[in-house]
Structures are given as structure tokens and as C-alpha cells.
Amino acid sequence: MKALVFCDDLYHPAATVRAGLAPLAAAGFDFHWVEDATGWNVAGLDYYPVVLLSKSNVRSHADKTPWLTGATETLFRDHVRRGGGFVVIHSGIASYANVAPMRAVTGGTFLSHPPPCPVTIEPRAGHPLTAGVAGPFTVHDEHYFMALDDPAADVFLHTHSEHGVQPAGWTRHEGDGRVVVLTPGHFSEVWLHAGMQQLLVNALQWVAKGRG
């Protein structure tokens, strides 16, 4: 399965995402990459059944100019409505709060996080997005606090820390496509945890099924 990955920003280097997705090649995923979004050809999105976003609204780690502006603001929403799959991870839900089409398609937005701390990731038992995940697991991560805008979003994951409980994974349908949001993932160790690896596989496979 081909998947286009947008990553790399000031606080979330591309190396973290690349390391976290590398083991998934064995599951049949073929990842293509956009790290510097300057001048990227938006028409290229049509070649990919699945898009993964783990990049805040900046062109690259060295250029904090917003890249999802003006005519490109509807890029991902349009992709999903046409039947595309969209997986949004960690920084992909950050800094888009004022980009209305983006916030609408993801169904929520990042608000804040305390300093990195132990975060317990608790999957909802019996949900297809948590199949194969062996119960709650704890990682050292940024605990994202979220505004979940869509009351119909199907929440399958929560995170717990000394700071409280938050929705951390949900699904949405938009037009003919599917969306999955996962908020954990600041450090490579989080991506590489067996539980997170299974969540990533489940998310990619689930959104891809919307193509059929």
C-alpha cells in the first residue's frame, strides 16, 4: 500500500517519524515522503490512497512559514471527501486550530500539553482500531490536551497522566473517505512501542478500506 507522509517541523524532526514507520515496511506499506512542503505539487495527492500527516503547519523544521494556507487549506478535506484515507498523528493535529477546513476534517484540535511525563495509553477493548493491542501501556510522552469538536467521532483511545484524562484516538467519516487521529508520538520510543506500532497498522489499514 502506498502512503504519502508529511512530516518535519521545528519540534518534531522527520527522523522520528521515519524511524517510527520503518518497521511497517514489513507489513507491506510503501511510504513516500514530503518534509519541506515549499512548492509541493498538491495534485500529487491523487496518486496515494492514504495520506499520513505528522507535521505542524510549517514548511519545514527550519522554516516556520505556514504551508497550509489559502487555496491549500482544503487539501486534506478534499482528499478524504474523494475517498482518500487520512491518518493524523501527534503534531499533525497541532497548529491547525484556525484552519477551518483542517479542523473540520480531523474533528478536533490540539490545545496544550504539560512537560513530557509518563502517559498511559488505554485502548478501548473490542474496537477494530485496537485489535492486537495488548491492553494499556505507559510511555514517556507529551500528553496532548484536546478539543474534540465532533460529538459523533468514535473515540477508541484515551490517555491518562497525573494531569488528567484525554481522548487520544478517534475515527471519522468525511464524504467517501475515512480519518483516524492519534495524539501520542513525540518521541521515537513512543512510535516504536509494540502497542503504538499495532495502532499505526490498524489505522492505516482501516482508512485504506474506505477506498473500496
C-alpha positions in Angstrom: 0.0 0.0 0.0 1.4 3.4 -1.0 1.1 6.1 1.7 2.3 9.7 1.4 3.8 11.0 4.6 4.1 14.7 5.6 6.5 15.3 8.4 9.3 17.5 9.8 8.7 20.7 11.8 10.6 22.7 14.4 9.8 20.4 17.4 9.1 17.1 15.6 12.0 16.1 13.3 11.4 13.9 10.3 13.8 11.3 11.7 11.4 10.5 14.5 8.6 9.7 12.0 10.8 7.8 9.6 12.2 5.6 12.5 8.7 5.0 13.7 7.3 4.0 10.4 10.3 2.0 9.2 9.2 -1.3 10.8 5.9 -1.1 9.0 7.5 -1.8 5.6 7.4 -5.4 6.6 3.6 -5.2 6.8 3.5 -4.1 3.1 3.5 -0.3 3.4 5.4 1.8 0.9 6.0 5.2 2.3 6.8 8.3 0.2 7.9 11.5 2.0 7.3 15.2 2.0 9.5 17.0 4.5 9.8 20.5 3.0 6.3 21.5 1.8 7.6 24.6 -0.1 6.2 24.5 -3.6 4.9 21.0 -3.2 2.5 20.0 -6.0 -0.8 19.4 -4.4 -2.0 17.4 -7.4 0.3 14.6 -6.3 -2.1 13.7 -3.5 -4.3 11.9 -6.0 -1.8 9.2 -6.5 -2.0 8.0 -2.9 -4.9 6.1 -1.3 -3.6 7.0 2.1 -2.0 10.2 3.5 -0.3 10.4 6.9 0.2 13.8 8.5 2.7 14.2 11.4 3.7 17.8 10.7 2.5 21.0 12.2 1.6 24.0 10.0 5.1 24.9 9.0 7.0 24.3 5.8 10.0 22.6 7.4 12.0 22.4 10.7 13.9 25.4 9.5 11.1 27.4 8.0 8.1 28.3 10.3 6.1 29.8 7.4 2.7 28.2 7.4 2.3 25.8 4.4 -1.4 25.1 4.6 -2.9 28.4 3.7 -5.1 30.0 1.2 -6.1 27.6 -1.6 -4.3 24.7 0.1 -6.4 24.8 3.2 -8.9 22.4 1.8 -6.2 20.0 0.6 -6.8 17.1 3.1 -10.5 17.6 3.4 -11.0 17.3 -0.3 -8.7 14.3 -0.4 -10.9 12.5 2.2 -14.2 13.5 0.6 -13.0 11.9 -2.7 -12.5 8.6 -0.8 -8.9 9.0 0.4 -7.7 7.8 3.7 -6.2 10.2 6.2 -4.2 9.3 9.3 -3.2 12.3 11.6 -0.5 11.7 14.3 0.7 13.9 17.1 2.0 17.2 15.6 -0.4 16.7 12.6 -3.2 17.8 14.9 -1.2 20.8 16.2 -1.3 24.4 15.0 -4.2 24.0 12.6 -6.8 25.3 15.1 -7.5 28.3 12.9 -7.5 26.4 9.6 -11.2 25.7 9.5 -11.3 23.0 6.8 -8.5 21.1 8.5 -10.1 21.3 11.9 -13.4 20.1 10.4 -11.9 17.1 8.7 -9.9 16.0 11.8 -12.8 16.7 14.1 -10.8 18.5 16.8 -7.6 20.3 17.6 -4.6 20.3 20.0 -4.9 22.8 22.9 -1.8 22.4 25.0 0.5 19.9 26.8 2.4 19.8 30.1 6.1 18.9 30.1 6.8 15.3 29.0 5.7 12.8 31.6 4.6 9.2 32.0 1.5 8.8 29.8 -0.7 5.7 29.9 -2.3 4.8 26.6 -5.6 2.9 27.1 -7.2 1.3 24.1 -11.0 0.6 24.0 -11.5 -3.2 24.1 -13.2 -4.7 21.2 -12.7 -1.8 18.8 -11.3 -2.6 15.3 -8.7 0.1 15.7 -7.3 -1.5 18.9 -7.2 -5.1 17.7 -4.0 -6.8 18.7 -3.0 -4.1 21.2 -2.3 -5.8 24.5 -4.1 -3.6 26.9 -3.0 -0.3 28.4 0.7 0.7 28.1 2.7 3.5 29.5 5.3 5.7 27.7 7.2 8.9 28.3 5.5 11.4 26.0 3.9 14.7 25.6 0.3 14.4 27.0 -1.8 16.3 24.4 -4.9 18.0 25.7 -7.5 18.2 23.0 -10.7 20.0 21.9 -12.8 17.2 20.4 -15.3 19.1 18.2 -17.2 16.3 16.6 -19.6 14.7 19.0 -20.1 11.8 16.5 -16.3 10.9 16.5 -15.7 7.3 17.5 -13.2 7.5 20.3 -11.2 4.3 20.7 -8.2 5.5 22.7 -7.7 7.6 25.9 -4.5 8.9 27.5 -4.0 9.2 31.3 -1.3 11.1 33.2 -1.0 13.0 36.5 -2.6 15.9 34.6 -5.8 14.2 33.7 -7.6 12.1 31.0 -7.8 13.0 27.3 -9.3 11.5 24.1 -6.2 10.3 22.2 -7.6 8.4 19.2 -10.7 8.6 17.2 -12.2 7.9 13.8 -14.4 9.9 11.5 -16.1 9.5 8.1 -16.0 12.5 5.7 -17.6 12.2 2.3 -16.4 8.9 0.8 -13.2 8.7 3.0 -12.1 7.8 6.5 -10.0 9.7 9.1 -8.0 8.4 12.1 -6.4 10.7 14.6 -3.8 9.5 17.1 -2.3 12.1 19.5 0.7 10.2 21.1 4.0 10.3 19.3 6.5 13.0 20.4 9.5 10.6 20.9 10.8 7.7 18.7 10.3 5.4 21.6 6.6 6.0 21.6 6.3 5.3 17.9 8.3 2.1 18.3 6.4 0.7 21.2 4.7 -2.5 20.1 1.3 -1.1 21.1 1.8 2.0 19.1 3.1 0.0 16.1 -0.1 -2.0 16.1 -2.3 1.1 16.4 -0.5 2.5 13.3 -1.0 -0.6 11.3 -4.7 -0.7 12.3 -5.1 3.0 11.4 -3.5 2.7 8.0 -5.4 -0.4 7.1 -8.8 1.0 8.3 -8.6 4.2 6.4 -7.5 2.4 3.3 -10.6 0.3 3.3 -12.6 3.4 2.6 -11.3 3.2 -0.9 -13.2 0.0 -1.5 
